[in-house]
Each structure stands twice: as C-alpha cells, then as structure tokens.
C-alpha cells in the first residue's frame, strides 16, 4: 500500500552501501557510553545517474542514563552529528553527500521480560543547516533549507537461544519539508516502514545480523525495500 504523492514507481533507485562503524564502550562517571563513528561508503544510482565514494560521516554516542540489568530496564539518550563530508554536485540528480550538517537527538527506553523478550521504543528529532549550493530549475545555485524530521522506532525482540534472537521492527518518519530559494516545496515526508531482523553470535566476539525493511506507506518519498547484512566484531 502506498500513499505517495510522488509515485516512486517513476524512479529506479539502486543503493549498494557499506558501513564502517567502530564503537568503544566505556564509563563516564556512573554512566555507560559508547562513542562511535559511522562511515558510509559505496554507490547510489538514480535513473542512470551515479554517485560513489565515502558519504557523510556521523559521530554519535549513547549515554545510558538508567541501565538496570537486574530489572531489565534502560533509558538512554543519543546525540548524532553528521558532517557534510560526502561527494556533492549541484547538477547531479543523486548525491551521496547532502551538503549540509545535521543534528539528531534521540531518547530510547527498553524493558526486558523473563530474559527472553524485549520491547524498545525510541523517539528522535533531526535538525538541518542550510544547503547554500542547491540547484534551482535552471541548475543555478540557491539556498535550500529543511524543516526538522521527526521519527519513532519500535522493536520487539525475542531470544530463541542465548546466541540467536529475532526482532520485529516498525519505523515512522514525519517532516523534513524543503524550502528552495524561499519557496516551500510541499514535500513533507510521512513514511511507515516495517522490518524483520535476525541476530546470531557466530563466536563470542563475532555477530552476524540481517534485516529486511518494507515501506508500507510513503508520502513524498521513494518507496524502496532494503536488505542489510552486518558483521560486528567485539574486541
């Protein structure tokens, strides 16, 4: 089902991306934190136009304000900062880089039941600086601003064994309307996505993850199914 005003069937979008994401867990006073960096790399193609290389890099760290392992409960805050490091060309139909900074704030809460079942809920808001090299209809440089983008994630996971668990996922995003040279573009997005994830510990230090995401409703966006695989090594 799709509620898209701009029908994604008119687009042919292919994304082949990898991510390098080192994470360091440590203590900051009484709180556990995990400073990390997300470095995306790869290629995107839209209707025959390509952009490749290293995308916009994100720095973040979760701070577990409450992490009660006995009661299987946590409450955490995560700030993200994304820098405009990826390739960007004003005249290109598709770019790995956004040519703007973004700042995302996220709050998450989770509760476990009987050592096997977990419910997690996260809400977030992302804010953007201006892109001062956006194209107008004639590919001349103008300023593009972007309204905040709000999101909600929900995950219900179950440990089938001590090494293998599955998760049902839901993602909601709303907002992010663009203004181009002072003119509102009426492209505020509203998306509902469901997913299924699998996690398996291959060894004590090596985890394999695979997930599938299916957009069930998309307004003002490209409707794309995605498959992600990940290997994580814990030092």
Secondary structure, DSSP 8 states (H G I E B T S, - for coil): ----SS-GGG--EEEEEEEE--EEEEEETTEEEEEEEEEEEEEEEETTEEEEEE---EEEEEEEEEEETTTTEEEEEEEEEE---S---TT-S--S--SS-EEEEEEEEEEEETTTEEEEEEEEEEEE--EEEEE-TTS-EEEEEE--EEEEEEEEEEESSSSEEEEEEEEEEEE--EEETTEE----EEEEEEEEEEEEESSSSEEEEEEEEEEEEEESS----EEEEEEEE--
